Amino acid sequence: MAVGLPSAELVGLDFSQRQIDDGKATRDECGITNARLLQANLLEVDDSWGQFDYIIAHGLYSWVSPEVQAKVMEVCSRNLAPNGIAYVSYNCNPGWRIRGMFREMMLFHTAGLKSPADKIKHARALLDYLASYAGQKTPYGAMLQREAATIRNADDAYLFHEHLETNNQSVYFHEFMAQAHQVGLMYLAESPIQTMFDVDFDAKTTETLQQLGSGNILHVEQYMDFLRNRTFRQTLLVHKNIHLTRNLDWRNLLPLRIGINQALSCEPHDVSGCEATEYTELPSGLKFTVTHPGIKAALQLLREQSPQSVTFGDLVALAKATSRSSENIEEVVATQIYGLLAMGVANITIEPWLCATSVGDRPKASALARKQAGSADPIITLRHQHTNRTPSFLWRLLQLVDGRTINEVAEAIVADAQAGKLQIKREGKPIKDPTDLMARIKADLPTHLGHLREMALLLPH
Ligand SMILES: C[S@@+](CC[C@H](N)C(=O)[O-])C[C@H]1O[C@@H](n2cnc3c(N)ncnc32)[C@H](O)[C@@H]1O
């Protein structure tokens, strides 16, 4: 966040001296100057810490004692600027009631063990054992198998902190909000926002949900958790005296920017005219069809600019220029955007992202992303998202894009290949000849650098 928002001032707090020291070492190595990292007990935070526009408590609330939980809420209120937004993530019920069963079984099984490594090993073994033998054809067996699969794919750190540490308290959304109300906070929204929409329900379910919710957003959210068996929430809170408008009016989009989350491809590729164009969003596979030429032009602009966002005004102006009808084009574009938001395809931001819209002659990634690419840490994009950590040629390339020319990048890859650090293949066989290698790398580099750009890993030039 400090890299992506260079004019923001960030303060990070953790009780653990080691985590703070690690963070400081990374920060200093990467030349980040706008983040202060402080070792402190949250219980000591008072008014002298000042007020913040955003307070982010991620992975904290459910994993601390009730006393610290209450303090999280207090800080989110007392240290939040009048127009600020607080983010608190937590494990929620009913989903965690079920997941918690597995946690309790793993805790029982590993109670006598001391080292985290032993606990992790034996906890994994228990789940595998249960999943393979417990009533395979029963709903309980199916549940066990699902949970074992989730944990099998999770890394050791997740398994240990989520399932084997002392504190992990899950709450119902209404319980969490009751605590928020006590300190003068109210519900703003959920992050990611698409979970607030009901696109996954059929008409009858939505109708009953509206009746049950009776116009109270907190009730609607609670019943949606019951329907979805939700396990995790990322709730946004604001001071209770803020005036909120919840209707999705096109005018609310006027000061904002729109972006699309992932690759949105379309068929046919010629999107002019009124014929139906089918859009597919990867990797979800979600499909939707558009016939309106103005909307198609707006979507084309979003695709071209992605991962960067575009102002609502620019989208409307383009849609207006492309469609020849006299309808209220602002409303038509806004309806499409709200639809994309509900599907999780679009995102809305206030500021442009600090990322490149073209590769340029001297592609450059942040020092942080380059460091992460060379480690086992997750790589964080300039849109503050995690990328897939699967070992890949791309991550070696990411380490190299430090503002040197594309030719110099190619030379470094040839040197790597000659030193046996990586293999460049043709028809399944490693290329050995340096001239051949260089030709192949130069031919492929634009595509690979394009991927880094699309993933919001390149800085503007
Ligand atoms: C589950 S970890 C999450 C860390 C990080 N926020 C994340 O999402 O990766 C919980 C963190 O809360 C910190 N913590 C627990 N109690 C605390 C307290 N009273 N004051 C400050 N930090 C605390 C722990 O040291 C630990 O690093």
Ligand as a Chemical Component Dictionary entry (heavy atoms), coordinates in Angstrom:
data_LIG
# 
_chem_comp.id                   LIG 
_chem_comp.type                 NON-POLYMER 
_chem_comp.pdbx_formal_charge   0 
_chem_comp.three_letter_code    LIG 
# 
loop_
_chem_comp_atom.comp_id 
_chem_comp_atom.atom_id 
_chem_comp_atom.alt_atom_id 
_chem_comp_atom.type_symbol 
_chem_comp_atom.charge 
_chem_comp_atom.model_Cartn_x 
_chem_comp_atom.model_Cartn_y 
_chem_comp_atom.model_Cartn_z 
_chem_comp_atom.pdbx_ordinal 
LIG C1  C1  C 0  -3.271 -13.738 12.587 1  
LIG S1  S1  S 1  -1.974 -12.568 12.696 2  
LIG C2  C2  C 0  -2.333 -11.521 11.326 3  
LIG C3  C3  C 0  -1.185 -10.666 10.905 4  
LIG C4  C4  C 0  -1.476 -9.734  9.724  5  
LIG N1  N1  N 0  -2.415 -8.697  10.078 6  
LIG C5  C5  C 0  -1.944 -10.497 8.531  7  
LIG O1  O1  O 0  -3.108 -10.421 8.148  8  
LIG O2  O2  O -1 -1.134 -11.206 7.918  9  
LIG C6  C6  C 0  -2.438 -11.636 14.129 10 
LIG C7  C7  C 0  -1.417 -10.618 14.512 11 
LIG O3  O3  O 0  -1.954 -9.840  15.584 12 
LIG C8  C8  C 0  -0.890 -9.491  16.466 13 
LIG N2  N2  N 0  -1.472 -9.155  17.786 14 
LIG C9  C9  C 0  -2.144 -9.966  18.605 15 
LIG N3  N3  N 0  -2.525 -9.292  19.730 16 
LIG C10 C10 C 0  -2.057 -8.040  19.603 17 
LIG C11 C11 C 0  -2.100 -6.869  20.422 18 
LIG N4  N4  N 0  -2.695 -6.895  21.616 19 
LIG N5  N5  N 0  -1.501 -5.763  19.973 20 
LIG C12 C12 C 0  -0.888 -5.734  18.760 21 
LIG N6  N6  N 0  -0.820 -6.800  17.941 22 
LIG C13 C13 C 0  -1.387 -7.941  18.343 23 
LIG C14 C14 C 0  -0.027 -10.738 16.478 24 
LIG O4  O4  O 0  1.306  -10.435 16.874 25 
LIG C15 C15 C 0  -0.109 -11.203 15.023 26 
LIG O5  O5  O 0  0.940  -10.693 14.246 27 
# 
loop_
_chem_comp_bond.comp_id 
_chem_comp_bond.atom_id_1 
_chem_comp_bond.atom_id_2 
_chem_comp_bond.value_order 
_chem_comp_bond.pdbx_ordinal 
LIG C1  S1  SING 1  
LIG S1  C2  SING 2  
LIG S1  C6  SING 3  
LIG C2  C3  SING 4  
LIG C3  C4  SING 5  
LIG C4  N1  SING 6  
LIG C4  C5  SING 7  
LIG C5  O1  DOUB 8  
LIG C5  O2  SING 9  
LIG C6  C7  SING 10 
LIG C7  O3  SING 11 
LIG C7  C15 SING 12 
LIG O3  C8  SING 13 
LIG C8  N2  SING 14 
LIG C8  C14 SING 15 
LIG N2  C9  SING 16 
LIG N2  C13 SING 17 
LIG C9  N3  DOUB 18 
LIG N3  C10 SING 19 
LIG C10 C11 SING 20 
LIG C10 C13 DOUB 21 
LIG C11 N4  SING 22 
LIG C11 N5  DOUB 23 
LIG N5  C12 SING 24 
LIG C12 N6  DOUB 25 
LIG N6  C13 SING 26 
LIG C14 O4  SING 27 
LIG C14 C15 SING 28 
LIG C15 O5  SING 29 
# 
